């Protein structure tokens, strides 16, 4: 395999002149640990690693390709550091870290980053918690001020009131992401059976509800004191910055934060099962699911790479054994095998969604999975198996280098978990060195005839479908008396400077707008592209005008079904053979369809572009359209629709757009179709739609590549032969008259939350007119985290995990939607708050301060808009699709700076009339209807 990465680590003592210059200018107490550089043409992540006297690790990666910086602070604490009965603290604390600190006011963190044009978030898993911001490069000092204040000065601002609100927010997040989702509780139940009682991975990251309920504000404070010291953190900065100035800022803001308690690595003892454990769960689902897990090793164990390859052979795509024996044969709608790894443990994870048309019995799927495992032993490992996974890993590694955030995240994670940011070349070597014997050895050591956990998730009342009667009940452990163990520091940090004074920003950087070239192939297909030399990759997207809009309502789902058929066999090769060919290249070719277009998306390493394009052309111009493929793919689409009907958000979207646009319009019916429409589709329908949609005159191409136009264009010669006249889009039928002020209620018995949508038809897309100004007008209302609606419903009331308002628009129509998933018991109150906020904003408009905030945020955020290939492609597609001038963003910037408050408030008055809006709620009717009736609006029950 070609060695893309050959990074050379240079110790501080042996560093070259540049490193010596930095070393002599280092602030007192800071030392250079290592400098990793790259020779010309090598692909990797160069960085410098420093350490402060208080133990904080600092990693710097310079990338001046875009005027932005990404700041990441990762703490080596996740749910694995929690104690029995005290779960959820790490994740709860992630929320608390955004609630202000001694010198940063409540909600100011979000306000400062958003106004700077940046994005921010945090995340928690079993092993680490991280906080990150991407901002224009002139905002770096401000980010260091924010992050250092919550590292060193959080506790003085941590109040009981904040704690209670965030505890409710976490409960809402759990309800939205776990309790109210199909199969949402599966993983936490599964891990209870896979890991020994008391194992750090045996409880969920978000926590058990009863553990969250018993937590106190003092528990949270103690958790912070134990784990959030600088010696348990890594600060990673990537992007366009001055290194010497940045080091000085880092030392100023973080250097005086006192060291925390010592943190020792957790032990990595292999997990073993004494016997196979069967568990089951009834859920509000349509498709029975079986999940099987074998405990294996832990991250970076010598056998990890071989087990990854084994997982890929067993179930890593359409060439795998599990796909062949379960999905291809029609017994499962989906099936997959993977080998996910965490710091302390890995597992060989297998799942399959049963096809009810074949009985849906999970015992049958279990046997077919076990038969596939046995078949592997007889089949063995081929040279192609090894090469395929190695090439895929190489490609994935290179694609991950396309954003500063991706590179920073890689450096931070590797440093946090393994004390070494530079593991890319080592990882490539690990996979390169795996042999056939290695794969067979780990199969016999960890999988063959080994005990496993088998979990069945079945529809309510259908326990007979479970694979086996339950034989395992998790052990209840004593509740830990405290949230942490050991002595805790209580130093009072007095800063050497006035931290209450927020740093000033430097001059705003100019966005680096891609340099675009446009041309046409000889058959008239428009091609728009830009050259990006950051990685040796090509992203090419073919857009075909039409998609779902081209389909009669009675054939809804046809555009998606046709696209899926083009992802199957060609006239020359089977689905499996085509998948194998792409996997051997590390490339992807994906046909898809959406509301207004069908697409062909190609991602490849540049060295494999010619072969990848040849495969794409074979699939496009010589589709197989085989009856067996059609029967399977159609059945999968039908089962997917049936499955989605157990998802409250899907129900809400389907009903809402039916109300807005009518069931007699394509826009009022999901592009995946309905059970009736898809059931009636035939292979002849697919062939007819293919002939109508996949014509050269319907196509336009966008490409982002490291190749110049002159080199890339000849490679598109195959597409220049594409023929066919443009297809006209049928006219929309009249829209239904909206019964504004009506509450439509969809009953979802037992729903953990209610999904609220308040909506009306609005403006179609334009780049510089009323639609764009409506986006600016909406920003303070519900277009940013610290908007009125989100701060009210999430931060002040604790009703929801998030609330928002958006204007969305296409070439023909647009809509305004206010939405949130809220606690069942506050459904009516949340609707009332939405109505109050929308009415107030419509009548009073935004304030001068909100206008200034919007201007700063939106205009400065443009520096982040063109970093990755897909961001560049999206920018070009807007120009191409809507026939915009290439400087349209400059015109938008002028509007942002000059539009008046009166003009935006007049737009709010005209576009936000609540009397024109319908109110849709999906929830448990028995629990919410009475309260909703007190709001004074008529209520109609909808049945989909």
N, C-alpha and C positions, 0 to 999 in steps of 0.2 A: 504493500500500500504506500502511496506517496506520502512522505512525511511533510505535512503542512506546517507543523510547529516544531521549532528547534530553538527554544528559549534558553538563554545562557544566564544563569544566576551568578552575580558578581558580588562578593562580600564587600562590605564597606572599606575594608583595608586595601582591597585590590581594585577598587573602582577607578574609572578613568577620570580625565580632567574635569568633565562636567560634574560628576559625582563629588569630586574633591571640592569643587567650588561650593556646591550645596552644603557639604559637610562643614566647611569652615564658617558658613553663615547660619548654622542651625541655632535655634533658640536654646537657652540654657536648659538642661535636663532632657532634651530630645536627642535621640541617636538614630542614625541610619542603620537598619538591620540588613537590608539587601537591595540590590538594584537588578532588575531583570530587563534586559534589552533584547531586541530582535535584529537580526541581520537583514539586509535588503531582500525583498520578495518573500520573506517568511511571514506567516500569518499566526498571530497569537495575541497576547495581552501584555505589553510591556508595562512595568509598574515599578514603584519604589515603596519600600516598606520601612516605616519609622516606628519608634516607640517613645512615649512620654514617660517621665519619671513616675507618674501615678499608675503606669501599666497599660494605658490606652494604646492600642495598636492603630496606626494610621497608614493607609494604603492610598497612593496617588497614581492615577492613570491619566495621562494627558492625551487628548484627542481634540484637535482644533477644527475638525471637519464641519462642525455646527456650533453656533454661538450659545451653547448651553452647558450646564453642569448637572450631574446627578450626584446627590449626597445620600449616603446610606449609613445608618448606625445600626449595627447588628449586635444584640446581646445574646450571649450563650445561655439562654434560658427559654425553655418552652414548657409544655405541659409535663414533660418527663421529670422536671424538677419539683413537681407538686407532690403532696402527700395524700394518702388514702383519706377520702372524705373531704378533701380540700381541692377538688378539681376545678378547673376553669380560671384559676388565678392569673396565669400568664396571659391568657387572652383578654380577661377583664382588665388587666393592667395595660394592655395595648390601648384599650379605649381611654383609660384614665390619663394616659400620657398626652392626649390631645386636649385636655381640659384646662390648660393654663398652668403656669408655674409662678414662682415668686415675682418675676419681672415681666412675665407675659400674661396678659389678661385672658379671661375666659373667652374661648372661641377665637382668640387672636392668632393662634397658630394657623388655622385654616384661612383666616382673613388675610394675613400677611402673605402667605404663599400664593393664594389665589389672586390677590391684587397684583402680585409680582408677575403674573402670567404663567405661574407654575402649576404643577400637579403634585399631589402628596398622598401618602397612605401609609399603612402599616400592616404587618401580617404576623401571624403566630402559627407555628406548627409544633410538633412534639419536641423539637430540639433547639429552636432559636426563635427570637422575636426581632423583627427589624422595622425600622422607620425610615422613610425615604422621601425625597423631594427631587423633582426635575424642574429646573428653573433657568431663565436666561442667565448667561454667565455673569452679568453685573450684579446678581443677587446672592452670590456665594457667601459673602460675609454675613449677610442677614440670616441665612440658613444655619450657619455655624453658631450664631447667637441663639437662635431658637433651640437647636438640638442640645447645646451645652446647658441651657437654662433648665430644661427638663431633666437632664442627667444630674445636675448638681443642686437644683433648687425646686424640685417638684413638691416635696412634702409640705412646705408652708402653705401651699395653695390647695392642698387636697382636703376637701370638706366632705362632711356626711351627705350634704345635699347633692354634690356632684357625683359622689359614689352611688347614691340611690338612683339617679337618672341614668347613669351608665350601666348599672346592673339591669335596669329595665330595658335599655337598648340592647344589651347582650341577650336577654331573654327574647326580645323581638327578633334578633338575628337568628337565634336558634330556631324559633318558630318558623321563620321565613325559609331558612336554608336547610333545615332538618325535618322538623315535625310536620311541615305543610308540603313536603316534597315526596313524590313517589320514591320508595326505597331509601328515604332520607335517614332513617334510624338503623339501617343495615350495618354500616361500618362499625358503629360503636358497639352494637351487639356482637358482631363478629370478633372484634378485638378482645372482648371479654372472654371469649372461648379460646382464642389463639394463644393468648399470653397468660402466664401464671398470675394468680391473684396477687395484687400488689405490684406487679410489673409496671414500670412507668408508661408503657403504651396500652395498658388495660383500661384506661378511662379516656373519654373524648377530649380533644383540645378545647372545645367550647365549654366543657364542663357538664356534669349532671345537674339538672335543675335544683335538686335538693341541696347540693353543695353550694350552688350560687346563693340560694336562699339563706344558708347559715353563715355566709361570709359577713365580716364586719369591716368597717373602715380601718380599724387597727390591723386586721389581718393583711389588708392591702398595703398599708404602710410598711409592715414588717417584710412583706414579700419584696417590696422595692429596696429596702435597706439591705436585704440579703443578696440580691442578684443584679442590681442595676449600677454597680460601681464601674468606673472606667477600666479597671483591670479585667473585667468580664465583657468588654465591648471592643468592637472593631469599627473604626470610622473610615469609610472608603469614599473617595472623591474621584470622579471621572469627568472628563470634558475639557473645555477650553478655559484654562486658568493659568495665572503666574505662580510658579512653584514656590519661590521664596516668599512671596506675599502670603500665599495660602498657608505655608508652614507657620508663619508669624501669627496669622489669625487663629490657627488651630491651637497653638500654644497659649495665646491670650485667653481664649474662651474655655478651653478644656483643661489647660495645664494645672489650674489651681483646684480642680474638683478632687476631693480626697479619695484615695484608694479605698475600695470596699473590702469585705471579707474575702479571703482566698477561696478560689473555686477550683475544685479538683475534677478531673474527668470522671464520668460515670463508667462503671465496669461494663464490659461487653461480653456477657455470658450467653452462649448459644441457647436458644429456646428449644425445648424438646417436648413432645407430647408422648404420653404413655399409651394412649389408645385414640382411635378416631372419635371425634366429638361431633354429634349431630345436634343442631339447633334449628328452630324455625320461627317464623314471625308472620302474622297476618297483617296485611297493609291495604290501603286504598289504591290498588294497582290492577291493571288488566293482565299483564304478562307475568306468569310465574318466573322467578329467577332463582338460579342455583349459583352459589359461590363456594369455591373450594380453596383452601389455603394450606400450604406446607411451610412450616418455619424453616428457614435456611441459615443465613449467616448474618453479617452486619456490614454496613458501608465500608468499603475499601478492604474488606477481607480478601485474602488471595483468591478465593473461589467466586467472588462476586461476578467478575466478567464472564466466566464460563457459565454461570447460572443465568446471566442475562441472555447469552446466546441460546441456551436451552429453552428459555421462555419464548424466544422469538420463533424457534423451530416448532414448538408445540402450538403456539397460538398468536403469532405476530403479524397476521395479515392474511390475505387471500391465498397465499402459498402454504399456509400452515396446516398441520394435521387436524386441529380442532375445527378450523373453518371448513375443511374438506368434509369431515365426518358429521358435523352438526349443522352448519349453516348451508353448505352446498346441498346437503341431503334434505334440507327443509325441516329438520327437527328443532332448530333454533332460529330466531330472528337475528340475534347477534351472539357472538361468542369471542372471547379473547383470553390470552394468557400473557402475563407480564411478571416482572421480578422487581417490584419497587423496593428501594432500600432507604433506611433511615439510619441515624447515627448508631443506634443500639441494636437494631434488628432488621432483617429483610424477610420477605415471604414470596413464595411462588404462588401467585394469585390467579385463579381461573374463575371466569364467570360465563354464564350463558342465560339468555332470555328465551324461554320456551315458546314455541309456536303452538298456540291453542288448536290450530287446525290439524295438528298431529297428536293431539291428546293433551299436551301440556304437562305430562307427568314428569316430575323432576327426578324420580328414580331412574327413568329411562335415560335422561341426560347425564346423570351421574355415571351410569354404566358406559355410555358412549365416550365420556371424558376419560374414564379409566381405560377403555379400549384404545383410545388414541395414545395414552401414555404407554401402554404396552406395545402399540404399533411402533412407537418411536424406538424402543429397544431393538425391535427386529429390523427396522429401517436403518438405524444408525445415523451418522453425521456425514454429510457430503462436503466437498470442497466449496460448492456453491453456498451452502449454509453459512460457512465461516466467512467467506468473502462478502456475502450480502450484508451481514450484520456489521462487519468492519467498515464497509463503504458507507452504510447508513450512519454509523457513529461519526465518521469523518465529516460527512455532509452536515449532520446536525450540529457538530462543533463549529463549523465555519458559519452556518446560518445564525448561530447564537451570537456571533461577533458583530451583527449588523446594527446594534444600538449600544449607546453608552450605558444605558441602564442594564442591558444584558451582560455586558462585560463587568460592570461594577458588581452586579449581583453574584456573578461567578467568583470573582476575587473575594468578596466578603464571605460567601458561604464556605469556600474552601479554607480560608483563614480561620473562621470561627470553629468549624467542626474538626479540621485536620491540621491546624497550625501551619498551613502552607498554601498561599494564594495560587501558586503556580503548579497546577496539577493537570493542565490540558495535555501537555506532551506525555506525561506519565500515563494518563488515561488512554491516549491513543496507543501507547506501547502495550498497555495491559490487554487491550482487545486484539492488537496485532499478534500477540504471543499466545493466544488461546489456541489449543490444538484439539483435534477430534477426540483424542484420548481424555483431555481435560473435561470435555462436555459429557462424555460417557461416564467418567469417574464421578462427577458431581451429581449426575442423574442417579447413579446407584447409591451414592452416599446420602442424599437429601430427599429424594423423591420416590424411588422404586420401593414399593411395599411399605412405605412409611406412614405412620398415623397422620391424619389430617383433620381439619375442621371443615365440615360440610354444613352450609346454611341454606335453608329453603325460605324464600319469601313468596307467599302465595296470596291471591285475592281473598278478601274477607269471606269467611265461611267455607273456604275450599281447602281445608287442612289435608284432605285426602291426596292432594297433589304433591305434598312434601315428599322429599326423597326418602326419609326414614323418621321414625318416631324420635323425639328428643331424648338424649341420654346425658345431657349436661346442664347443670344449673350453676351460674357463677356464685362464687363464695362472697359473702358479705364480710368486709374487713372492719375492724374497729376504726372509728373516726379519730384522726389525729387531733390532739388537743390544741395544737398550734399550727399556723400555716407554714412556718419554717422552723428549722432546728438550729440550735447554736446561739452564741452571743451576737448581738447586732450592734453596729456602730451608731453612735448618736452625735457626730460632730456638727457643730454649728459653723457653716462655711460663711466667712466674711470675704467678699470679693475685694480685689485691689483696685477696681474701677467701677464706675456707675453702670451696672448692667441694666438698669431701667431705661437707659437711652438706647433705642433701637438704631443700629448702624444705618448710615445713609447708603443709597445705591449709587453705583457708578453710572456712567453714561450708558443708555440702553444700546445693546448691540443691534446691528442690522441683520435681519433674517437673511440666510443664504438660500435664496430661491433657486431651484434647479434650473440649469440652462437646458432649454427644451429644443429639440429638433423635430420637425414634422416632414412627412413625405407621403407618397402613395405608392403602393405596389402597381404593377402594370395593369392589374384588373380593377384598379380604383380603390382598393381597401386603404383607408387612412391609417398611417402608423405614426404614433407620437412617442418619443422616447427621450431619455436622458442618460448620460454616462455617469456611473458612480463607481469609483475605483477602490472603495474601502474593503470589499471582499470579492473574491473571484467567483461571483454568482450572477445568475440571470433570473429575473422575474418577468414573465411575459403573460399578459392577460388578453384574451380575445373576448370582446363584448359583442353580443348579437342582440340587436334591438328586437324586442318582442317579449319573450318570457311568458309569464302567467297572463299578461294583458292580451296576448295573442289568442288565448284559449277561450272557447265558449264556456259559460258558467257550468253547463251540464257535463263538461269534460275537465273540470277543475282538478289539478294535480297532474295533468298530462305533461306540462313542461318539465316538472321535476322528475316524473317517471322516465321521460325520454332521456334526460340528462343522465340518470342512473343507468339506463341501458347502454349509453355510450361509455360508461365506466366498466362495462362488461366485455364480452368477447368481440373480436373483430372477425372478418371473413377468413383471416389467415391463422389467428392464434386464439387460444382459449383465454378466459379471464385470468386464470392462474399463470399462464405463460407470459401474458402482458405484465402482470404484477411482478413476476420474477424478473423480467427484463428491466423494469423501472427500479426495482430494489437493488439490482446489481449496479445501477448507476448512481444510487442515492438521490434519485429524482422523483418528482411527483407530477402527474398530469391529472387534473380533476375537472370533470364536467359538472356544472351546476346550473340552477335556474332560480330566479327570484321574480319579484313582481313585474319588473319592466324589461328584464333582459335575461338571456342565457349567457353563460360564461364558460371559458376554458382557461384554467389557471395552470401555469407551468412554472415550477421552481427547480432549478438545477445548478450544479457547479458548472462553470463556464466550459471546462474541458469536456463535459458530457452533453453540451447543448445540441450538437448535430444528431446524436443518437436519440436524445429525448424528443426532439422535434419530429424525427421520423416515426416514433411511436405515436405521438399525438396525431400526426397525419394519417397513420394507419387506422386509429380509432375513429377519427373524424370522417374520413372519406370512404372507409370500408367497414362500417359497423356490421357486426354479425347478426344482430337482432334475432337471436336464437330463442325458440319457444320456451325451452327449459329455463333460460335466464329470465325471460319475461315473467313466467309464473312465479319464480322465486322472488324477484325484485318487487313485483306487484304485491305479493303477499307480505313482504317486509314493510312496504309503504302502508298497507292497510293496518297492519298490527301497530305500526308506529303512530298512526292517527288514533287508533283505539287507546294506545298507551297514553298519548298526550292528553286525552280527555279526562285523565285523572289528575292533571296538573292545573291548579287554579289559575295561574297566569295565562296559560294557553286558552282556557275557557273564557277568560276576561278579554283577551285580544280578539278571539274569534267573534264573540258577541258584539264587542265595541265596533269593529269595522263593518259588521253586518248592519248595525244601527246607523252608522254614518253614511254608508255607501249603498246599502241594499243588497239583498241576496241575489238580485238579478244582474249585478255587476261583478266583474272579476275582482275589483278592489274590495268588495264586501265578502269575499270567500277566500279562505286561506290558500296560498299557493301550493300547499301540500295536498289540497283537495279535501273532500268529505268521504265518509265511508261509502255512500251511495255512488258518488261520481267516480271514485277510483275503482270500485268494484265493477263498474260497467265498461271500463277501458279495455281495449283489445290491442293486440300487437299491431294490427293494421292502423289503429289510431296513432300509435307511436311512429310508425313508418311515415304516415301522412304528415304528422307534425314535424318530424325530422326534415322532410322535403320542403316544408313551408318555412321553418325557422333557420336551419343551418345552410344558409345561402351566403355567398361571398358579399353580395351587396348589403346584407344586414350587418356585416362585421366591421368592427374597428379594433385596432390593436394598440395597447399600451405596453411599453417595455422599460425596465430599469436594469442596466447591465454594466459590467466593467469594460465592455467593448465599445469602441467608437461606432458611429452610425455606418461608416464605410465598411466595417468588418461585419457588423450584425446583419445588415440588410440582405446580402447575398444568401444568408442562411435561411431566409424566409421565402426562398424561391418556391417551395412547395405550396405555400399559401397563395402565391401569386397566380396559381392555376385554378383557384377556387372560383366557381361560376355561380350564377343565379341572380335573379332580379330581386330588388328590395320588396319586402312584404309590408303591406299597409296594415296599420293597427286599427281594429274596429272602433267605432265611436262608442263612448260611454252612454249608457242609458240614463234617464233622469234619476237624480238622487231622491231618496225618500225625504219627506218633510219631517224634520226633527221635532219631537215633542219635548221642547226645552223645559227644564225644571222637573222632569220626571225621573224617579228612581227606578231603575231596572234591577231586579234581584234574581240572581242565579243561585239556587240552593246547592250547597256542597256540605252535606251532613258530616259532622265531625271535623270540619276544617279547623286547623289550629290558628289560622288568621283569616282576615277578610281582605280581599283584593279590591281596591277602590280605583275607578277611572272616572274622571269628569272631563267631558270632551265636546268638541264641536268641529265642524268643517272650517278650514281657515285658508290661508294663502298658499298658492303653489310656489315652487322654488323660484327665486331670482337671486342674483349675486349682489346687487347694489340697490334694490328697490325696497318695496314694503316688506317682503319676506325677511330680508336681511335685517332690516330695522326692527322687525318683530322679535328676531333673535336677540338683538341688543336690549330691547324693551323688557323681554322676559327674564333677562339675566339676574336682576336683583330679586325677582319674584320667586323663581324656582329653578334657575339655570346654573346655580353654583352650590357648593356644599353649604356655604354660609348664607344662602338665600333665605328670604323670609319664611317660606313654607317649611324648609328642612329644619331650620333652627326652631321653629315653633313646634312641629309635630315630633321631631326626634330629640332635640336637645332640651327643650323646655318642658314638653309634655311627657316624653318617654313613650309615645304611642307606637313608634315604628323604628325600623332600622334605617329607613331613608324615605324621603318624599321629594318629588320633583315636578316641574312643569316644563313642557317642551312644545315648540313649533316644529313640525316635520312637513316637508314639502317635496313634491316631485314635479315633473313637467306639466302634469294636468291638474292635480289637486294638492291640497295640504290639510293638515289638521292641527288642532291644539289639544293636548292631553295633560291633565294633572293626575298623578298616579302615586299610589303607595300601597304596601302590604302592612296592615295594622293589626294590633291585638283585637281579638274577637269582642272583648268586653267594652272596647272604646270605639267600635265601628261608627256609631252615630255621632259621637263627639268628634271623631276625626273628620267625617264628612262636613260637620258644622264648621270646623276650623278651616278646612279647605275653602268653603264658601265664603267665610268671613274674610280670609286673606285675599281671595280673588276679587271680591266686591270692594274691599278697601283700596286695593291697588288700581282697580278699574276707575274708581271715583277720585282718588287722591293722587295716584301716580307715584313715581319714584322721587326720592329726595335728592338734593344737590350732592350729598355725600355718596349716595348710591350711584348717581351718574358718574362721579369721579372714579369710584371703585370699578365700575363696569369698563370705563375707558381704559384705565390702567391694565386691568386684567386681560381684556380681550386683545388690546394692541400689543402688549408685551408678550403674550402667549404665542404670537406668530413666530417667535424665535425657535419654538419647539415643533413647528408644523412639518418640517421637511427632512427629518433625520433618517428614517428607515426607508428601504426600497418601497414598501407598501404605502408609506406616507407620501412619498414622491409620486407613486403611481396613482394614488387617490387624488392628489392635486391635479395631475395631468388629466385624469378622467373627468373631473369637473369641467375643465376647459373644453375637453373634447365633446362631452355629452351635451353641454348647454351652450356651446359655441361662444365661449367667453374669450375676451382678450387675455393675453398672457400676463398682463399687469393688473388683472382684476383685484388682486389682493391689495395693491397700492390704492386703488379706488376705494376699497372697503376701509382701509386705514384712514383715509381722508374723511369718510363718513363717520367713523368712530370718533374722530377728534372734533368734528364740526356739528354733528347732529345735536339739536337742542333738546333740553328736557321737555319743553312744551310739545315738540313734535312727537317724542316718544310717549309722552303721557296721553296725547290725543290718540295715538295708535292703541294704547292700552284701553282707552275709553271705548273705542270702536270694536276691538277684537276680544275683549274679555267680559262680555255681557253674560252673566251666569244664566240669565233667562233663556239664552240660546243654546245652553249646554245640557246634554243628557248626563245622568249620574248612574254609573253601573257599579254594582257591588256583587262580588262572588264570595259567599261565605255560608255559614251554618244558619239557615233561615230561622230555625226555631229559636236561636239565641239572639238574633240581631233585628228581626223584623219589627218587634214592638218598639224598640228604641228608635229605629229609623222612622217609624210612623209619627213620632213626636216632632219631627223636623218640619212637618207641614207640607210635604211634597207628595203627590200621588205616587203609589208604588205599583209596579207591574212585575209579575213573576215571569221570567223567561225560561224556556226549556230548549236546549240546543239539540 
